[in-house]
Amino acid sequence: MLLPYLNPDLIEAGLDEAGRGCLAGAVYAAAVILPKDYRNEMLNDSKQLSEKKRYLLRGQIERDALAWAVGVVTPQEIDEINILNASFLAMHRALDQLAVRPEALLVDGNRFKPYRDLPHTTVVKGDGKYMSIAAASILAKTYRDDYMLRLHEEYPVYHWDSNKGYPAKAHREAIRRHGVTPYHRMSYNLLGDGQMELFAPDETKGR
């Protein structure tokens, strides 16, 4: 069973992101404030759950949370400010939308850019330790997966329905064959070797 909170006397928001290691697509982050007496034995790190359980839990989290929100940072913004800063920005954008103002933040990972005047605690592998971070990991993951499925309909050759933009073999092979899209992160080593010129799909006609 995950821990319900770190600070018993403060309103805590758990924070986590999804999509940092992807070659394509936005990075998503979620902020979740759960009731202090919240219990949910299924709740766990999103990576430890099946897709079916993640979506089931998303509905429960949205129903039961005191407040929740999702923040998004685009691939273009990632290229401009780098993925670490983009992850922080996505978390800040989620916090901006919360209907309840938190008094403390629990952040998955080991680094965070302070948000306003709120105290924060970083927790390595926090999504497997605290309920609010686990809940945030589930929201960030499922909302980003929904987004990548929409992008897959636009660009099916990259197999984003299965790899969700991560550097899977099929994804990199599609980049080699078809070039890049407006959703690819051009600051990343998209091919894994850096040896091949990249081009956009609309530039390949006539080749």
FENGIRA-V441953 format. One record per pair of residues at least 4 apart in sequence whose C-alpha atoms are under 7 Angstrom apart, sorted by sequence separation. I is the first residue (numbers start at 1). GAP is how many residues later the second one is. D is the distance in Angstrom with one decimal. If there is no record, write none. Layout:
BEGIN
<<I | GAP | D> <I | GAP | D>>
END
This chain:
BEGIN
<<34 | 4 | 6.5> <44 | 4 | 6.7> <49 | 4 | 6.0> <50 | 4 | 6.3> <51 | 4 | 6.4> <52 | 4 | 6.3> <53 | 4 | 6.0> <54 | 4 | 6.1> <55 | 4 | 6.6> <56 | 4 | 6.7> <57 | 4 | 6.0> <58 | 4 | 6.1> <59 | 4 | 6.1> <60 | 4 | 6.0> <61 | 4 | 5.5> <73 | 4 | 6.3> <74 | 4 | 6.3> <75 | 4 | 6.3> <76 | 4 | 6.4> <77 | 4 | 6.1> <78 | 4 | 5.0> <81 | 4 | 6.0> <82 | 4 | 6.1> <83 | 4 | 6.0> <84 | 4 | 6.5> <85 | 4 | 6.1> <86 | 4 | 6.1> <87 | 4 | 6.4> <88 | 4 | 6.2> <89 | 4 | 6.1> <90 | 4 | 6.3> <91 | 4 | 6.3> <92 | 4 | 6.1> <93 | 4 | 6.7> <94 | 4 | 6.8> <125 | 4 | 7.0> <126 | 4 | 5.9> <130 | 4 | 6.2> <131 | 4 | 6.0> <132 | 4 | 6.2> <133 | 4 | 6.1> <134 | 4 | 6.3> <135 | 4 | 6.4> <136 | 4 | 6.1> <137 | 4 | 6.0> <138 | 4 | 6.0> <139 | 4 | 6.0> <140 | 4 | 6.0> <141 | 4 | 6.1> <142 | 4 | 6.2> <143 | 4 | 6.3> <144 | 4 | 6.2> <145 | 4 | 6.2> <146 | 4 | 6.5> <147 | 4 | 6.4> <148 | 4 | 6.1> <149 | 4 | 6.6> <150 | 4 | 7.0> <151 | 4 | 6.2> <152 | 4 | 4.8> <159 | 4 | 6.3> <160 | 4 | 4.4> <167 | 4 | 6.1> <168 | 4 | 6.4> <169 | 4 | 6.1> <170 | 4 | 6.1> <171 | 4 | 6.4> <172 | 4 | 6.3> <173 | 4 | 6.3> <174 | 4 | 5.7> <175 | 4 | 4.6> <180 | 4 | 6.1> <199 | 4 | 6.5> <200 | 4 | 7.0> <49 | 5 | 6.2> <73 | 5 | 6.9> <78 | 5 | 5.3> <81 | 5 | 6.4> <160 | 5 | 5.4> <163 | 5 | 6.3> <167 | 5 | 6.3> <175 | 5 | 5.8> <189 | 5 | 6.0> <62 | 6 | 6.9> <127 | 6 | 4.9> <128 | 6 | 6.4> <20 | 7 | 6.1> <126 | 7 | 6.2> <127 | 7 | 4.2> <152 | 7 | 6.6> <19 | 8 | 5.0> <46 | 8 | 6.5> <78 | 8 | 5.5> <152 | 8 | 5.1> <18 | 9 | 6.0> <19 | 9 | 6.6> <152 | 9 | 5.8> <18 | 10 | 5.3> <127 | 10 | 6.5> <17 | 11 | 5.5> <18 | 11 | 6.2> <111 | 11 | 6.4> <149 | 11 | 6.5> <17 | 12 | 3.9> <110 | 12 | 5.2> <148 | 12 | 6.1> <149 | 12 | 5.2> <159 | 12 | 6.4> <16 | 13 | 5.6> <17 | 13 | 6.4> <73 | 13 | 6.2> <109 | 13 | 5.7> <110 | 13 | 6.1> <148 | 13 | 6.7> <158 | 13 | 5.1> <16 | 14 | 5.8> <104 | 14 | 5.7> <105 | 14 | 6.3> <106 | 14 | 5.9> <107 | 14 | 6.1> <108 | 14 | 5.8> <109 | 14 | 5.3> <110 | 14 | 5.6> <15 | 15 | 5.7> <103 | 15 | 6.2> <104 | 15 | 5.2> <105 | 15 | 4.4> <106 | 15 | 5.1> <107 | 15 | 4.7> <108 | 15 | 5.1> <109 | 15 | 4.4> <15 | 16 | 4.7> <104 | 16 | 5.7> <105 | 16 | 6.2> <106 | 16 | 6.0> <107 | 16 | 6.0> <108 | 16 | 5.9> <109 | 16 | 6.2> <148 | 16 | 5.6> <158 | 16 | 5.5> <14 | 17 | 5.5> <15 | 17 | 6.7> <73 | 17 | 5.5> <108 | 17 | 6.2> <109 | 17 | 6.8> <157 | 17 | 6.4> <13 | 18 | 6.0> <14 | 18 | 5.2> <72 | 18 | 5.1> <108 | 18 | 4.8> <172 | 18 | 6.9> <180 | 18 | 6.6> <13 | 19 | 5.2> <14 | 19 | 6.5> <71 | 19 | 4.7> <108 | 19 | 6.3> <145 | 19 | 6.4> <172 | 19 | 5.7> <179 | 19 | 5.6> <180 | 19 | 5.8> <181 | 19 | 5.8> <13 | 20 | 4.6> <71 | 20 | 6.1> <179 | 20 | 4.6> <180 | 20 | 4.6> <181 | 20 | 6.6> <12 | 21 | 6.0> <179 | 21 | 4.9> <180 | 21 | 6.2> <71 | 22 | 4.8> <179 | 22 | 5.3> <71 | 23 | 4.1> <92 | 23 | 6.6> <178 | 23 | 5.6> <70 | 24 | 4.7> <88 | 24 | 6.3> <69 | 25 | 5.1> <88 | 25 | 6.1> <108 | 25 | 6.5> <69 | 26 | 7.0> <107 | 26 | 6.9> <106 | 27 | 6.9> <69 | 28 | 5.9> <69 | 29 | 5.8> <35 | 30 | 6.5> <68 | 30 | 5.9> <34 | 31 | 4.6> <35 | 31 | 6.2> <67 | 31 | 5.9> <4 | 32 | 6.7> <33 | 32 | 5.8> <34 | 32 | 5.5> <67 | 32 | 5.9> <32 | 33 | 6.8> <33 | 33 | 5.5> <67 | 33 | 5.9> <4 | 34 | 7.0> <33 | 34 | 5.2> <32 | 35 | 6.0> <33 | 35 | 6.3> <32 | 36 | 4.4> <31 | 37 | 5.5> <32 | 37 | 6.8> <31 | 38 | 5.5> <30 | 39 | 5.7> <31 | 39 | 6.5> <1 | 40 | 6.4> <30 | 40 | 4.3> <29 | 41 | 5.6> <30 | 41 | 6.1> <28 | 42 | 6.9> <29 | 42 | 5.2> <28 | 43 | 5.8> <29 | 43 | 6.5> <28 | 44 | 4.7> <27 | 45 | 5.9> <28 | 45 | 6.6> <26 | 46 | 6.5> <27 | 46 | 5.4> <26 | 47 | 5.5> <27 | 47 | 6.7> <26 | 48 | 4.4> <25 | 49 | 7.0> <26 | 49 | 5.1> <25 | 50 | 5.7> <27 | 60 | 6.6> <31 | 60 | 6.9> <29 | 61 | 5.3> <30 | 61 | 6.3> <28 | 62 | 6.1> <29 | 62 | 5.2> <20 | 63 | 6.4> <31 | 63 | 5.7> <30 | 64 | 5.7> <31 | 64 | 6.1> <29 | 65 | 6.6> <17 | 70 | 6.6> <70 | 70 | 6.7> <61 | 74 | 6.6> <15 | 76 | 6.7> <58 | 80 | 6.5> <58 | 81 | 6.0> <45 | 82 | 4.7> <44 | 83 | 6.9> <45 | 83 | 4.9> <44 | 84 | 5.9> <54 | 84 | 6.0> <55 | 87 | 6.8> <43 | 88 | 6.9> <46 | 88 | 6.7> <54 | 88 | 7.0> <13 | 89 | 5.9> <45 | 89 | 4.9> <12 | 90 | 5.5> <44 | 90 | 5.5> <11 | 91 | 5.1> <12 | 91 | 6.0> <13 | 91 | 6.5> <14 | 91 | 6.0> <15 | 91 | 6.1> <16 | 91 | 6.3> <43 | 91 | 6.8> <46 | 91 | 5.7> <11 | 92 | 5.0> <12 | 92 | 4.9> <13 | 92 | 5.0> <14 | 92 | 4.7> <15 | 92 | 4.8> <16 | 92 | 5.4> <45 | 92 | 6.6> <46 | 92 | 5.0> <10 | 93 | 5.7> <11 | 93 | 6.3> <12 | 93 | 5.5> <13 | 93 | 6.1> <14 | 93 | 6.0> <15 | 93 | 6.2> <10 | 94 | 6.5> <12 | 94 | 6.8> <34 | 98 | 6.2> <33 | 99 | 6.4> <32 | 100 | 5.8> <32 | 103 | 6.6> <32 | 104 | 5.6> <31 | 105 | 5.5> <30 | 106 | 4.9> <79 | 106 | 6.2> <30 | 107 | 6.9> <79 | 107 | 6.5> <75 | 108 | 6.0> <79 | 108 | 5.3> <30 | 109 | 6.1> <75 | 109 | 6.6> <30 | 110 | 5.1> <75 | 110 | 5.4> <29 | 111 | 5.0> <28 | 112 | 5.5> <28 | 116 | 6.0> <16 | 117 | 6.0> <14 | 118 | 4.4> <15 | 118 | 5.3> <13 | 119 | 6.6> <14 | 119 | 4.3> <16 | 120 | 5.3> <17 | 120 | 6.3> <15 | 121 | 5.5> <16 | 121 | 5.1> <14 | 122 | 6.2> <18 | 122 | 5.5> <17 | 123 | 5.7> <18 | 123 | 5.3> <25 | 123 | 7.0> <16 | 124 | 7.0> <5 | 125 | 6.5> <2 | 126 | 7.0> <3 | 126 | 6.0> <4 | 126 | 6.0> <18 | 126 | 7.0> <2 | 127 | 5.2> <3 | 127 | 4.7> <4 | 127 | 5.4> <2 | 128 | 5.2> <3 | 128 | 6.0> <2 | 129 | 5.5> <25 | 140 | 6.5> <24 | 141 | 4.9> <23 | 142 | 5.6> <22 | 143 | 5.1> <23 | 143 | 5.7> <22 | 144 | 4.1> <23 | 144 | 6.1> <21 | 145 | 6.4> <22 | 145 | 6.3> <25 | 158 | 5.2> <24 | 159 | 5.4> <25 | 159 | 6.3> <24 | 160 | 4.0> <23 | 161 | 6.0> <24 | 161 | 5.5> <23 | 162 | 5.7> <23 | 165 | 6.6> <23 | 167 | 6.2>>
END
